[in-house]
Amino acid sequence: MSLEDKVKATAKNIEGKIQETVGDITGDPKTQAEGKAKQVEAAIQHSVENVKDQVKDTID
């Protein structure tokens, strides 16, 4: 996983957690859902990059 992709996925995850927390505090279910969605996107990005790393290691 490239460092740049790791940073992007981690930043998206943090952004999602913050957005979900803001939604919790304000009682806004739309903001909560958007925050959770960003966290899922970040998890998917991490998974894809991990698979890429595994394939690269297998080839090497």
C-alpha positions in Angstrom: 0.0 0.0 0.0 1.5 3.3 -1.0 2.0 5.8 1.7 -0.1 8.3 -0.2 -3.0 5.9 -0.4 -2.7 5.0 3.3 -2.8 8.7 4.3 -5.8 9.3 2.1 -7.8 6.4 3.5 -6.8 7.2 7.0 -7.8 10.9 6.5 -11.2 9.8 5.1 -11.7 7.5 8.1 -11.0 10.3 10.5 -13.2 12.7 8.6 -16.0 10.2 8.7 -15.6 9.6 12.5 -15.7 13.4 13.1 -18.7 13.8 10.9 -20.5 10.9 12.6 -19.7 12.5 16.0 -21.1 15.8 14.9 -24.2 14.1 13.8 -24.5 12.4 17.1 -24.1 15.7 19.0 -26.5 17.6 16.8 -29.0 14.7 16.4 -28.7 14.8 12.7 -29.2 11.3 11.2 -28.1 12.4 7.7 -24.7 13.7 9.0 -24.3 10.5 11.0 -25.0 8.3 8.0 -22.6 10.3 5.8 -19.9 9.9 8.4 -20.4 6.2 8.6 -20.4 6.0 4.8 -17.0 7.7 4.7 -15.7 5.2 7.2 -16.9 2.3 5.1 -15.2 3.9 2.0 -12.0 4.2 3.9 -12.1 0.6 5.0 -12.7 -0.5 1.4 -9.7 1.6 0.2 -7.6 -0.1 2.9 -8.8 -3.5 1.8 -8.1 -2.9 -1.9 -4.6 -1.6 -1.1 -3.9 -4.6 1.1 -4.9 -7.0 -1.7 -2.6 -5.1 -4.1 0.2 -5.5 -1.6 -0.4 -9.2 -1.3 -0.5 -9.7 -5.1 2.8 -7.7 -5.4 4.4 -9.8 -2.7 3.2 -13.0 -4.4 4.6 -11.9 -7.7 7.9 -10.8 -6.2 
